Amino acid sequence: MWAIGYITAPFAFIYFEDIEVAGTFVGKLFIIVNYLGLACGSALVIRYASLGQHAMTLWRFWVTVTMLILVVFIHFYLQVEISVIKSLDWRQNSALSDQFNFLHHISIVVYTLLSILGLALVATQDNMITKAER
C-alpha cells in the first residue's frame, strides 16, 4: 500500500510524459491495492468474528473494520465517481474539474488515514495475540 501510494504513484507522474497515461496507470494500481485491501480486510474481520462477542472489545477489530469500510468507500464510490468524470470531457468543464479535484482530495485523505491505521496495526503486531485471543 505504501509503495504504491507514496512511491510508485508520484514517480509515475514524473516518469510518464502524458499525465493521462500516468493517471490511468496509477488508477489501475490503486484498484489492485483495493482488491487486496478488500480480501485481507475481509479475512481479518472473519478471523476476529471467530472470537465471538469478545472481538467487539478489541481495538484491532475496530481498526480493521474501519479500514475495510474505508476501502469499500474508496473502491465502490470514489473510484467509480472519478472514473465517470474522467470518461467525460472534464478538463474543459470547470464544474467537472472541480468535482474531480474534490474527489481526488478526499481519496488522498482517506488513503492517508488508511496508511496511518495500517501502520498502527503493524507497529503493534508484537502485541497482536493477547491472552484473550488465544
N, CA, C and O atoms as CSV, one atom per row, in Angstrom:
chain,resi,resn,atom,element,x,y,z
A,1,MET,N,N,0.829,-1.186,0.000
A,1,MET,CA,C,0.000,0.000,0.000
A,1,MET,C,C,0.874,1.250,0.000
A,1,MET,O,O,0.659,2.178,-0.780
A,2,TRP,N,N,1.856,1.254,0.885
A,2,TRP,CA,C,2.729,2.433,0.978
A,2,TRP,C,C,3.573,2.573,-0.289
A,2,TRP,O,O,3.781,3.683,-0.779
A,3,ALA,N,N,4.057,1.449,-0.817
A,3,ALA,CA,C,4.906,1.506,-2.008
A,3,ALA,C,C,4.142,2.054,-3.206
A,3,ALA,O,O,4.703,2.793,-4.014
A,4,ILE,N,N,2.877,1.699,-3.326
A,4,ILE,CA,C,2.081,2.185,-4.455
A,4,ILE,C,C,1.729,3.660,-4.264
A,4,ILE,O,O,1.964,4.476,-5.154
A,5,GLY,N,N,1.176,3.993,-3.126
A,5,GLY,CA,C,0.664,5.336,-2.902
A,5,GLY,C,C,1.703,6.414,-2.739
A,5,GLY,O,O,1.497,7.556,-3.148
A,6,TYR,N,N,2.831,6.052,-2.136
A,6,TYR,CA,C,3.804,7.090,-1.801
A,6,TYR,C,C,5.099,7.025,-2.596
A,6,TYR,O,O,5.919,7.940,-2.525
A,7,ILE,N,N,5.288,5.946,-3.356
A,7,ILE,CA,C,6.485,5.844,-4.200
A,7,ILE,C,C,6.098,5.742,-5.671
A,7,ILE,O,O,6.487,6.583,-6.482
A,8,THR,N,N,5.330,4.708,-6.010
A,8,THR,CA,C,5.005,4.448,-7.412
A,8,THR,C,C,4.143,5.543,-8.032
A,8,THR,O,O,4.429,6.004,-9.137
A,9,ALA,N,N,3.097,5.961,-7.334
A,9,ALA,CA,C,2.190,6.971,-7.899
A,9,ALA,C,C,2.903,8.285,-8.195
A,9,ALA,O,O,2.791,8.783,-9.315
A,10,PRO,N,N,3.627,8.869,-7.249
A,10,PRO,CA,C,4.323,10.120,-7.584
A,10,PRO,C,C,5.361,9.933,-8.689
A,10,PRO,O,O,5.517,10.792,-9.557
A,11,PHE,N,N,6.071,8.798,-8.649
A,11,PHE,CA,C,7.081,8.541,-9.666
A,11,PHE,C,C,6.452,8.395,-11.054
A,11,PHE,O,O,7.037,8.824,-12.048
A,12,ALA,N,N,5.264,7.791,-11.123
A,12,ALA,CA,C,4.590,7.618,-12.415
A,12,ALA,C,C,4.301,8.974,-13.064
A,12,ALA,O,O,4.432,9.128,-14.278
A,13,PHE,N,N,3.907,9.951,-12.246
A,13,PHE,CA,C,3.611,11.266,-12.805
A,13,PHE,C,C,4.877,12.003,-13.224
A,13,PHE,O,O,4.815,12.926,-14.036
A,14,ILE,N,N,6.019,11.607,-12.681
A,14,ILE,CA,C,7.301,12.169,-13.120
A,14,ILE,C,C,7.790,11.445,-14.369
A,14,ILE,O,O,8.266,12.076,-15.312
A,15,TYR,N,N,7.672,10.123,-14.371
A,15,TYR,CA,C,8.219,9.290,-15.430
A,15,TYR,C,C,7.444,9.397,-16.744
A,15,TYR,O,O,8.040,9.595,-17.803
A,16,PHE,N,N,6.126,9.268,-16.676
A,16,PHE,CA,C,5.322,9.327,-17.887
A,16,PHE,C,C,5.156,10.782,-18.323
A,16,PHE,O,O,4.827,11.650,-17.515
A,17,GLU,N,N,5.384,11.028,-19.583
A,17,GLU,CA,C,5.250,12.395,-20.092
A,17,GLU,C,C,3.782,12.825,-20.163
A,17,GLU,O,O,3.467,14.001,-19.980
A,18,ASP,N,N,2.913,11.897,-20.421
A,18,ASP,CA,C,1.484,12.186,-20.550
A,18,ASP,C,C,0.797,11.950,-19.203
A,18,ASP,O,O,0.808,10.838,-18.677
A,19,ILE,N,N,0.205,13.000,-18.659
A,19,ILE,CA,C,-0.463,12.915,-17.358
A,19,ILE,C,C,-1.648,11.956,-17.392
A,19,ILE,O,O,-1.962,11.327,-16.382
A,20,GLU,N,N,-2.308,11.837,-18.540
A,20,GLU,CA,C,-3.435,10.904,-18.678
A,20,GLU,C,C,-2.957,9.460,-18.551
A,20,GLU,O,O,-3.606,8.641,-17.900
A,21,VAL,N,N,-1.826,9.152,-19.172
A,21,VAL,CA,C,-1.260,7.801,-19.089
A,21,VAL,C,C,-0.862,7.497,-17.646
A,21,VAL,O,O,-1.148,6.415,-17.134
A,22,ALA,N,N,-0.207,8.443,-16.998
A,22,ALA,CA,C,0.205,8.264,-15.605
A,22,ALA,C,C,-1.012,8.050,-14.711
A,22,ALA,O,O,-1.011,7.159,-13.862
A,23,GLY,N,N,-2.045,8.860,-14.899
A,23,GLY,CA,C,-3.256,8.735,-14.101
A,23,GLY,C,C,-3.946,7.396,-14.287
A,23,GLY,O,O,-4.419,6.792,-13.324
A,24,THR,N,N,-4.001,6.936,-15.524
A,24,THR,CA,C,-4.616,5.633,-15.813
A,24,THR,C,C,-3.808,4.509,-15.184
A,24,THR,O,O,-4.369,3.589,-14.590
A,25,PHE,N,N,-2.493,4.587,-15.316
A,25,PHE,CA,C,-1.601,3.580,-14.733
A,25,PHE,C,C,-1.764,3.521,-13.216
A,25,PHE,O,O,-1.942,2.447,-12.642
A,26,VAL,N,N,-1.702,4.670,-12.585
A,26,VAL,CA,C,-1.820,4.737,-11.121
A,26,VAL,C,C,-3.213,4.283,-10.674
A,26,VAL,O,O,-3.345,3.588,-9.667
A,27,GLY,N,N,-4.246,4.670,-11.416
A,27,GLY,CA,C,-5.602,4.243,-11.089
A,27,GLY,C,C,-5.739,2.733,-11.083
A,27,GLY,O,O,-6.399,2.167,-10.212
A,28,LYS,N,N,-5.109,2.074,-12.062
A,28,LYS,CA,C,-5.163,0.609,-12.122
A,28,LYS,C,C,-4.412,-0.018,-10.945
A,28,LYS,O,O,-4.831,-1.045,-10.410
A,29,LEU,N,N,-3.315,0.600,-10.551
A,29,LEU,CA,C,-2.580,0.098,-9.383
A,29,LEU,C,C,-3.419,0.227,-8.115
A,29,LEU,O,O,-3.428,-0.670,-7.273
A,30,PHE,N,N,-4.121,1.349,-7.987
A,30,PHE,CA,C,-4.966,1.533,-6.806
A,30,PHE,C,C,-6.132,0.539,-6.778
A,30,PHE,O,O,-6.571,0.128,-5.703
A,31,ILE,N,N,-6.626,0.159,-7.939
A,31,ILE,CA,C,-7.671,-0.866,-7.994
A,31,ILE,C,C,-7.141,-2.183,-7.444
A,31,ILE,O,O,-7.836,-2.871,-6.697
A,32,ILE,N,N,-5.903,-2.539,-7.813
A,32,ILE,CA,C,-5.281,-3.761,-7.296
A,32,ILE,C,C,-5.103,-3.661,-5.782
A,32,ILE,O,O,-5.394,-4.610,-5.054
A,33,VAL,N,N,-4.626,-2.512,-5.314
A,33,VAL,CA,C,-4.456,-2.307,-3.864
A,33,VAL,C,C,-5.800,-2.440,-3.154
A,33,VAL,O,O,-5.877,-3.025,-2.074
A,34,ASN,N,N,-6.848,-1.905,-3.750
A,34,ASN,CA,C,-8.177,-2.006,-3.146
A,34,ASN,C,C,-8.653,-3.453,-3.069
A,34,ASN,O,O,-9.209,-3.871,-2.054
A,35,TYR,N,N,-8.437,-4.221,-4.142
A,35,TYR,CA,C,-8.822,-5.631,-4.106
A,35,TYR,C,C,-8.078,-6.371,-2.998
A,35,TYR,O,O,-8.662,-7.186,-2.284
A,36,LEU,N,N,-6.791,-6.080,-2.861
A,36,LEU,CA,C,-6.015,-6.699,-1.780
A,36,LEU,C,C,-6.554,-6.275,-0.419
A,36,LEU,O,O,-6.658,-7.090,0.498
A,37,GLY,N,N,-6.896,-4.995,-0.294
A,37,GLY,CA,C,-7.456,-4.492,0.957
A,37,GLY,C,C,-8.789,-5.132,1.289
A,37,GLY,O,O,-9.055,-5.468,2.443
A,38,LEU,N,N,-9.631,-5.302,0.273
A,38,LEU,CA,C,-10.923,-5.958,0.486
A,38,LEU,C,C,-10.736,-7.410,0.928
A,38,LEU,O,O,-11.413,-7.880,1.843
A,39,ALA,N,N,-9.809,-8.117,0.268
A,39,ALA,CA,C,-9.577,-9.526,0.599
A,39,ALA,C,C,-8.964,-9.675,1.989
A,39,ALA,O,O,-9.444,-10.465,2.802
A,40,CYS,N,N,-7.909,-8.920,2.257
A,40,CYS,CA,C,-7.237,-9.037,3.562
A,40,CYS,C,C,-8.128,-8.534,4.692
A,40,CYS,O,O,-8.205,-9.154,5.753
A,41,GLY,N,N,-8.796,-7.417,4.461
A,41,GLY,CA,C,-9.684,-6.880,5.489
A,41,GLY,C,C,-10.816,-7.832,5.810
A,41,GLY,O,O,-11.160,-8.028,6.976
A,42,SER,N,N,-11.395,-8.422,4.779
A,42,SER,CA,C,-12.482,-9.392,4.999
A,42,SER,C,C,-11.981,-10.607,5.751
A,42,SER,O,O,-12.650,-11.096,6.662
A,43,ALA,N,N,-10.801,-11.102,5.377
A,43,ALA,CA,C,-10.234,-12.266,6.062
A,43,ALA,C,C,-9.980,-11.956,7.537
A,43,ALA,O,O,-10.247,-12.793,8.400
A,44,LEU,N,N,-9.471,-10.770,7.828
A,44,LEU,CA,C,-9.208,-10.398,9.225
A,44,LEU,C,C,-10.496,-10.236,10.018
A,44,LEU,O,O,-10.570,-10.647,11.176
A,45,VAL,N,N,-11.511,-9.637,9.400
A,45,VAL,CA,C,-12.791,-9.482,10.103
A,45,VAL,C,C,-13.400,-10.851,10.387
A,45,VAL,O,O,-13.953,-11.071,11.464
A,46,ILE,N,N,-13.305,-11.763,9.438
A,46,ILE,CA,C,-13.811,-13.128,9.651
A,46,ILE,C,C,-13.032,-13.806,10.775
A,46,ILE,O,O,-13.612,-14.499,11.610
A,47,ARG,N,N,-11.731,-13.605,10.792
A,47,ARG,CA,C,-10.911,-14.177,11.857
A,47,ARG,C,C,-11.348,-13.633,13.212
A,47,ARG,O,O,-11.511,-14.388,14.170
A,48,TYR,N,N,-11.534,-12.327,13.286
A,48,TYR,CA,C,-11.983,-11.738,14.544
A,48,TYR,C,C,-13.388,-12.210,14.909
A,48,TYR,O,O,-13.693,-12.395,16.087
A,49,ALA,N,N,-14.235,-12.403,13.914
A,49,ALA,CA,C,-15.598,-12.870,14.185
A,49,ALA,C,C,-15.582,-14.251,14.837
A,49,ALA,O,O,-16.497,-14.601,15.583
A,50,SER,N,N,-14.544,-15.028,14.556
A,50,SER,CA,C,-14.443,-16.358,15.173
A,50,SER,C,C,-14.224,-16.259,16.683
A,50,SER,O,O,-14.386,-17.246,17.401
A,51,LEU,N,N,-13.860,-15.073,17.165
A,51,LEU,CA,C,-13.691,-14.865,18.608
A,51,LEU,C,C,-15.012,-14.582,19.304
A,51,LEU,O,O,-15.069,-14.511,20.531
A,52,GLY,N,N,-16.066,-14.422,18.528
A,52,GLY,CA,C,-17.387,-14.160,19.095
A,52,GLY,C,C,-17.506,-12.748,19.632
A,52,GLY,O,O,-16.890,-11.819,19.109
A,53,GLN,N,N,-18.286,-12.594,20.660
A,53,GLN,CA,C,-18.547,-11.272,21.258
A,53,GLN,C,C,-17.274,-10.586,21.736
A,53,GLN,O,O,-17.210,-9.357,21.779
A,54,HIS,N,N,-16.276,-11.356,22.090
A,54,HIS,CA,C,-15.022,-10.779,22.589
A,54,HIS,C,C,-14.371,-9.859,21.552
A,54,HIS,O,O,-13.704,-8.887,21.909
A,55,ALA,N,N,-14.565,-10.167,20.281
A,55,ALA,CA,C,-13.959,-9.343,19.229
A,55,ALA,C,C,-14.396,-7.886,19.339
A,55,ALA,O,O,-13.634,-6.977,19.008
A,56,MET,N,N,-15.618,-7.668,19.804
A,56,MET,CA,C,-16.140,-6.308,19.921
A,56,MET,C,C,-15.360,-5.456,20.915
A,56,MET,O,O,-15.453,-4.229,20.886
A,57,THR,N,N,-14.599,-6.089,21.783
A,57,THR,CA,C,-13.840,-5.344,22.794
A,57,THR,C,C,-12.410,-5.049,22.352
A,57,THR,O,O,-11.681,-4.342,23.046
A,58,LEU,N,N,-12.009,-5.581,21.213
A,58,LEU,CA,C,-10.631,-5.424,20.754
A,58,LEU,C,C,-10.496,-4.215,19.837
A,58,LEU,O,O,-11.238,-4.095,18.862
A,59,TRP,N,N,-9.571,-3.332,20.134
A,59,TRP,CA,C,-9.376,-2.139,19.305
A,59,TRP,C,C,-8.912,-2.530,17.909
A,59,TRP,O,O,-9.257,-1.865,16.932
A,60,ARG,N,N,-8.141,-3.591,17.808
A,60,ARG,CA,C,-7.647,-4.028,16.490
A,60,ARG,C,C,-8.819,-4.448,15.586
A,60,ARG,O,O,-8.782,-4.218,14.378
A,61,PHE,N,N,-9.837,-5.051,16.163
A,61,PHE,CA,C,-11.033,-5.404,15.398
A,61,PHE,C,C,-11.661,-4.148,14.812
A,61,PHE,O,O,-11.983,-4.114,13.624
A,62,TRP,N,N,-11.837,-3.123,15.625
A,62,TRP,CA,C,-12.495,-1.901,15.168
A,62,TRP,C,C,-11.647,-1.138,14.162
A,62,TRP,O,O,-12.186,-0.522,13.243
A,63,VAL,N,N,-10.327,-1.170,14.322
A,63,VAL,CA,C,-9.452,-0.542,13.327
A,63,VAL,C,C,-9.578,-1.283,12.001
A,63,VAL,O,O,-9.655,-0.663,10.940
A,64,THR,N,N,-9.598,-2.606,12.068
A,64,THR,CA,C,-9.735,-3.416,10.853
A,64,THR,C,C,-11.081,-3.172,10.172
A,64,THR,O,O,-11.133,-3.029,8.950
A,65,VAL,N,N,-12.145,-3.124,10.927
A,65,VAL,CA,C,-13.473,-2.846,10.362
A,65,VAL,C,C,-13.492,-1.453,9.733
A,65,VAL,O,O,-14.026,-1.274,8.638
A,66,THR,N,N,-12.918,-0.479,10.413
A,66,THR,CA,C,-12.857,0.883,9.878
A,66,THR,C,C,-12.088,0.914,8.567
A,66,THR,O,O,-12.512,1.551,7.602
A,67,MET,N,N,-10.957,0.224,8.539
A,67,MET,CA,C,-10.166,0.177,7.305
A,67,MET,C,C,-10.949,-0.485,6.172
A,67,MET,O,O,-10.914,-0.018,5.034
A,68,LEU,N,N,-11.648,-1.562,6.484
A,68,LEU,CA,C,-12.437,-2.246,5.461
A,68,LEU,C,C,-13.534,-1.331,4.919
A,68,LEU,O,O,-13.769,-1.291,3.711
A,69,ILE,N,N,-14.195,-0.608,5.796
A,69,ILE,CA,C,-15.238,0.334,5.364
A,69,ILE,C,C,-14.636,1.423,4.481
A,69,ILE,O,O,-15.234,1.805,3.475
A,70,LEU,N,N,-13.464,1.924,4.844
A,70,LEU,CA,C,-12.810,2.969,4.040
A,70,LEU,C,C,-12.409,2.448,2.663
A,70,LEU,O,O,-12.536,3.160,1.668
A,71,VAL,N,N,-11.928,1.209,2.605
A,71,VAL,CA,C,-11.573,0.622,1.306
A,71,VAL,C,C,-12.824,0.447,0.444
A,71,VAL,O,O,-12.797,0.715,-0.757
A,72,VAL,N,N,-13.904,0.003,1.054
A,72,VAL,CA,C,-15.174,-0.125,0.319
A,72,VAL,C,C,-15.595,1.237,-0.215
A,72,VAL,O,O,-16.014,1.349,-1.368
A,73,PHE,N,N,-15.488,2.274,0.616
A,73,PHE,CA,C,-15.834,3.635,0.201
A,73,PHE,C,C,-14.979,4.091,-0.976
A,73,PHE,O,O,-15.501,4.640,-1.946
A,74,ILE,N,N,-13.683,3.870,-0.899
A,74,ILE,CA,C,-12.791,4.270,-1.993
A,74,ILE,C,C,-13.125,3.491,-3.265
A,74,ILE,O,O,-13.298,4.071,-4.337
A,75,HIS,N,N,-13.212,2.178,-3.126
A,75,HIS,CA,C,-13.355,1.333,-4.312
A,75,HIS,C,C,-14.715,1.453,-4.992
A,75,HIS,O,O,-14.800,1.545,-6.217
A,76,PHE,N,N,-15.773,1.450,-4.192
A,76,PHE,CA,C,-17.110,1.407,-4.775
A,76,PHE,C,C,-17.777,2.770,-4.927
A,76,PHE,O,O,-18.833,2.875,-5.551
A,77,TYR,N,N,-17.179,3.801,-4.370
A,77,TYR,CA,C,-17.743,5.135,-4.561
A,77,TYR,C,C,-16.741,6.094,-5.216
A,77,TYR,O,O,-16.965,6.565,-6.330
A,78,LEU,N,N,-15.651,6.374,-4.528
A,78,LEU,CA,C,-14.727,7.388,-5.042
A,78,LEU,C,C,-14.156,7.019,-6.409
A,78,LEU,O,O,-14.188,7.831,-7.334
A,79,GLN,N,N,-13.637,5.804,-6.539
A,79,GLN,CA,C,-13.039,5.430,-7.822
A,79,GLN,C,C,-14.066,5.368,-8.941
A,79,GLN,O,O,-13.751,5.679,-10.090
A,80,VAL,N,N,-15.277,4.973,-8.621
A,80,VAL,CA,C,-16.335,4.928,-9.630
A,80,VAL,C,C,-16.672,6.346,-10.088
A,80,VAL,O,O,-16.767,6.610,-11.286
A,81,GLU,N,N,-16.852,7.250,-9.135
A,81,GLU,CA,C,-17.170,8.640,-9.474
A,81,GLU,C,C,-16.041,9.292,-10.269
A,81,GLU,O,O,-16.292,10.003,-11.242
A,82,ILE,N,N,-14.810,9.052,-9.856
A,82,ILE,CA,C,-13.664,9.619,-10.570
A,82,ILE,C,C,-13.599,9.055,-11.987
A,82,ILE,O,O,-13.310,9.791,-12.931
A,83,SER,N,N,-13.864,7.765,-12.146
A,83,SER,CA,C,-13.853,7.158,-13.488
A,83,SER,C,C,-14.931,7.759,-14.384
A,83,SER,O,O,-14.696,8.003,-15.568
A,84,VAL,N,N,-16.100,7.996,-13.824
A,84,VAL,CA,C,-17.185,8.598,-14.606
A,84,VAL,C,C,-16.773,9.996,-15.064
A,84,VAL,O,O,-16.969,10.356,-16.224
A,85,ILE,N,N,-16.207,10.776,-14.158
A,85,ILE,CA,C,-15.778,12.135,-14.511
A,85,ILE,C,C,-14.690,12.086,-15.573
A,85,ILE,O,O,-14.701,12.883,-16.512
A,86,LYS,N,N,-13.745,11.150,-15.431
A,86,LYS,CA,C,-12.655,11.046,-16.409
A,86,LYS,C,C,-13.154,10.603,-17.780
A,86,LYS,O,O,-12.520,10.898,-18.793
A,87,SER,N,N,-14.287,9.896,-17.823
A,87,SER,CA,C,-14.826,9.459,-19.111
A,87,SER,C,C,-15.496,10.610,-19.864
A,87,SER,O,O,-15.773,10.504,-21.058
A,88,LEU,N,N,-15.750,11.701,-19.158
A,88,LEU,CA,C,-16.344,12.887,-19.769
A,88,LEU,C,C,-15.239,13.878,-20.139
A,88,LEU,O,O,-14.063,13.630,-19.872
A,89,ASP,N,N,-15.604,14.956,-20.731
A,89,ASP,CA,C,-14.634,15.989,-21.116
A,89,ASP,C,C,-14.403,16.908,-19.906
A,89,ASP,O,O,-14.698,18.102,-19.949
A,90,TRP,N,N,-13.875,16.326,-18.844
A,90,TRP,CA,C,-13.817,17.007,-17.557
A,90,TRP,C,C,-12.810,18.147,-17.498
A,90,TRP,O,O,-12.991,19.080,-16.717
A,91,ARG,N,N,-11.778,18.096,-18.287
A,91,ARG,CA,C,-10.771,19.168,-18.246
A,91,ARG,C,C,-11.307,20.466,-18.864
A,91,ARG,O,O,-10.811,21.553,-18.569
A,92,GLN,N,N,-12.305,20.342,-19.709
A,92,GLN,CA,C,-12.892,21.520,-20.363
A,92,GLN,C,C,-14.102,22.066,-19.612
A,92,GLN,O,O,-14.621,23.128,-19.954
A,93,ASN,N,N,-14.543,21.351,-18.602
A,93,ASN,CA,C,-15.729,21.730,-17.848
A,93,ASN,C,C,-15.306,22.042,-16.410
A,93,ASN,O,O,-14.860,21.154,-15.683
A,94,SER,N,N,-15.447,23.293,-16.011
A,94,SER,CA,C,-14.942,23.691,-14.688
A,94,SER,C,C,-15.680,22.984,-13.545
A,94,SER,O,O,-15.068,22.667,-12.524
A,95,ALA,N,N,-16.971,22.735,-13.701
A,95,ALA,CA,C,-17.722,22.038,-12.648
A,95,ALA,C,C,-17.213,20.609,-12.490
A,95,ALA,O,O,-17.017,20.143,-11.367
A,96,LEU,N,N,-16.996,19.905,-13.608
A,96,LEU,CA,C,-16.464,18.544,-13.549
A,96,LEU,C,C,-15.036,18.534,-13.024
A,96,LEU,O,O,-14.653,17.642,-12.266
A,97,SER,N,N,-14.258,19.514,-13.423
A,97,SER,CA,C,-12.884,19.620,-12.949
A,97,SER,C,C,-12.845,19.850,-11.439
A,97,SER,O,O,-12.030,19.254,-10.735
A,98,ASP,N,N,-13.719,20.709,-10.953
A,98,ASP,CA,C,-13.811,20.951,-9.510
A,98,ASP,C,C,-14.248,19.686,-8.774
A,98,ASP,O,O,-13.718,19.362,-7.712
A,99,GLN,N,N,-15.217,18.975,-9.347
A,99,GLN,CA,C,-15.694,17.729,-8.741
A,99,GLN,C,C,-14.577,16.685,-8.707
A,99,GLN,O,O,-14.398,15.988,-7.709
A,100,PHE,N,N,-13.829,16.585,-9.808
A,100,PHE,CA,C,-12.694,15.648,-9.864
A,100,PHE,C,C,-11.677,15.992,-8.781
A,100,PHE,O,O,-11.233,15.115,-8.040
A,101,ASN,N,N,-11.309,17.263,-8.692
A,101,ASN,CA,C,-10.325,17.688,-7.690
A,101,ASN,C,C,-10.819,17.406,-6.269
A,101,ASN,O,O,-10.051,16.959,-5.417
A,102,PHE,N,N,-12.094,17.667,-6.023
A,102,PHE,CA,C,-12.681,17.411,-4.702
A,102,PHE,C,C,-12.592,15.920,-4.348
A,102,PHE,O,O,-12.141,15.558,-3.261
A,103,LEU,N,N,-13.023,15.067,-5.272
A,103,LEU,CA,C,-12.995,13.621,-5.034
A,103,LEU,C,C,-11.558,13.118,-4.895
A,103,LEU,O,O,-11.276,12.238,-4.082
A,104,HIS,N,N,-10.666,13.676,-5.686
A,104,HIS,CA,C,-9.261,13.286,-5.614
A,104,HIS,C,C,-8.678,13.649,-4.249
A,104,HIS,O,O,-7.937,12.859,-3.663
A,105,HIS,N,N,-9.002,14.824,-3.745
A,105,HIS,CA,C,-8.505,15.231,-2.433
A,105,HIS,C,C,-9.097,14.346,-1.322
A,105,HIS,O,O,-8.400,14.001,-0.367
A,106,ILE,N,N,-10.356,13.987,-1.446
A,106,ILE,CA,C,-10.956,13.072,-0.465
A,106,ILE,C,C,-10.223,11.731,-0.501
A,106,ILE,O,O,-9.930,11.148,0.543
A,107,SER,N,N,-9.931,11.250,-1.706
A,107,SER,CA,C,-9.244,9.960,-1.809
A,107,SER,C,C,-7.846,10.026,-1.194
A,107,SER,O,O,-7.386,9.051,-0.600
A,108,ILE,N,N,-7.173,11.155,-1.328
A,108,ILE,CA,C,-5.850,11.316,-0.715
A,108,ILE,C,C,-5.971,11.266,0.811
A,108,ILE,O,O,-5.178,10.606,1.482
A,109,VAL,N,N,-6.960,11.960,1.343
A,109,VAL,CA,C,-7.165,11.974,2.803
A,109,VAL,C,C,-7.495,10.570,3.307
A,109,VAL,O,O,-6.940,10.128,4.313
A,110,VAL,N,N,-8.383,9.875,2.625
A,110,VAL,CA,C,-8.783,8.528,3.055
A,110,VAL,C,C,-7.599,7.566,2.941
A,110,VAL,O,O,-7.389,6.735,3.825
A,111,TYR,N,N,-6.830,7.675,1.864
A,111,TYR,CA,C,-5.659,6.808,1.678
A,111,TYR,C,C,-4.629,7.054,2.785
A,111,TYR,O,O,-4.019,6.116,3.299
A,112,THR,N,N,-4.449,8.313,3.138
A,112,THR,CA,C,-3.520,8.652,4.218
A,112,THR,C,C,-4.020,8.073,5.544
A,112,THR,O,O,-3.238,7.535,6.328
A,113,LEU,N,N,-5.309,8.188,5.784
A,113,LEU,CA,C,-5.894,7.624,7.004
A,113,LEU,C,C,-5.715,6.110,7.033
A,113,LEU,O,O,-5.367,5.547,8.071
A,114,LEU,N,N,-5.950,5.450,5.906
A,114,LEU,CA,C,-5.732,4.004,5.822
A,114,LEU,C,C,-4.272,3.652,6.106
A,114,LEU,O,O,-3.981,2.661,6.776
A,115,SER,N,N,-3.368,4.468,5.592
A,115,SER,CA,C,-1.940,4.226,5.818
A,115,SER,C,C,-1.590,4.328,7.297
A,115,SER,O,O,-0.839,3.504,7.819
A,116,ILE,N,N,-2.128,5.327,7.965
A,116,ILE,CA,C,-1.860,5.521,9.391
A,116,ILE,C,C,-2.464,4.383,10.213
A,116,ILE,O,O,-1.820,3.857,11.122
A,117,LEU,N,N,-3.695,4.007,9.893
A,117,LEU,CA,C,-4.331,2.899,10.617
A,117,LEU,C,C,-3.570,1.592,10.388
A,117,LEU,O,O,-3.374,0.811,11.319
A,118,GLY,N,N,-3.147,1.360,9.154
A,118,GLY,CA,C,-2.358,0.163,8.855
A,118,GLY,C,C,-1.040,0.161,9.601
A,118,GLY,O,O,-0.606,-0.876,10.101
A,119,LEU,N,N,-0.397,1.328,9.677
A,119,LEU,CA,C,0.846,1.447,10.429
A,119,LEU,C,C,0.621,1.131,11.900
A,119,LEU,O,O,1.451,0.478,12.534
A,120,ALA,N,N,-0.496,1.591,12.441
A,120,ALA,CA,C,-0.818,1.301,13.843
A,120,ALA,C,C,-0.955,-0.209,14.068
A,120,ALA,O,O,-0.506,-0.730,15.089
A,121,LEU,N,N,-1.569,-0.899,13.125
A,121,LEU,CA,C,-1.712,-2.353,13.258
A,121,LEU,C,C,-0.361,-3.057,13.151
A,121,LEU,O,O,-0.073,-3.979,13.913
A,122,VAL,N,N,0.455,-2.622,12.212
A,122,VAL,CA,C,1.759,-3.253,12.020
A,122,VAL,C,C,2.696,-2.936,13.185
A,122,VAL,O,O,3.425,-3.810,13.654
A,123,ALA,N,N,2.676,-1.703,13.645
A,123,ALA,CA,C,3.580,-1.287,14.719
A,123,ALA,C,C,3.272,-1.987,16.034
A,123,ALA,O,O,4.135,-2.068,16.908
A,124,THR,N,N,2.065,-2.489,16.185
A,124,THR,CA,C,1.682,-3.160,17.425
A,124,THR,C,C,1.554,-4.665,17.240
A,124,THR,O,O,0.909,-5.334,18.046
A,125,GLN,N,N,2.155,-5.199,16.194
A,125,GLN,CA,C,1.989,-6.618,15.898
A,125,GLN,C,C,2.555,-7.529,16.973
A,125,GLN,O,O,2.083,-8.657,17.116
A,126,ASP,N,N,3.551,-7.085,17.737
A,126,ASP,CA,C,4.086,-7.918,18.808
A,126,ASP,C,C,3.024,-8.191,19.866
A,126,ASP,O,O,3.063,-9.218,20.545
A,127,ASN,N,N,2.093,-7.283,19.999
A,127,ASN,CA,C,1.030,-7.437,20.993
A,127,ASN,C,C,-0.260,-7.953,20.368
A,127,ASN,O,O,-1.317,-7.921,20.999
A,128,MET,N,N,-0.173,-8.429,19.124
A,128,MET,CA,C,-1.373,-8.785,18.379
A,128,MET,C,C,-2.182,-9.893,19.048
A,128,MET,O,O,-3.407,-9.798,19.127
A,129,ILE,N,N,-1.526,-10.922,19.522
A,129,ILE,CA,C,-2.267,-12.022,20.112
A,129,ILE,C,C,-2.238,-11.843,21.635
A,129,ILE,O,O,-1.234,-12.110,22.295
A,130,THR,N,N,-3.331,-11.400,22.145
A,130,THR,CA,C,-3.442,-11.220,23.591
A,130,THR,C,C,-3.896,-12.517,24.228
A,130,THR,O,O,-4.296,-13.451,23.531
A,131,LYS,N,N,-3.838,-12.577,25.515
A,131,LYS,CA,C,-4.268,-13.794,26.211
A,131,LYS,C,C,-5.725,-14.126,25.886
A,131,LYS,O,O,-6.103,-15.294,25.794
A,132,ALA,N,N,-6.531,-13.081,25.713
A,132,ALA,CA,C,-7.949,-13.306,25.428
A,132,ALA,C,C,-8.163,-13.895,24.040
A,132,ALA,O,O,-9.161,-14.578,23.809
A,133,GLU,N,N,-7.253,-13.646,23.123
A,133,GLU,CA,C,-7.413,-14.155,21.755
A,133,GLU,C,C,-6.904,-15.582,21.626
A,133,GLU,O,O,-7.254,-16.259,20.660
A,134,ARG,N,N,-6.113,-16.053,22.535
A,134,ARG,CA,C,-5.508,-17.398,22.436
A,134,ARG,C,C,-6.495,-18.479,22.630
A,134,ARG,O,O,-6.140,-19.656,22.575
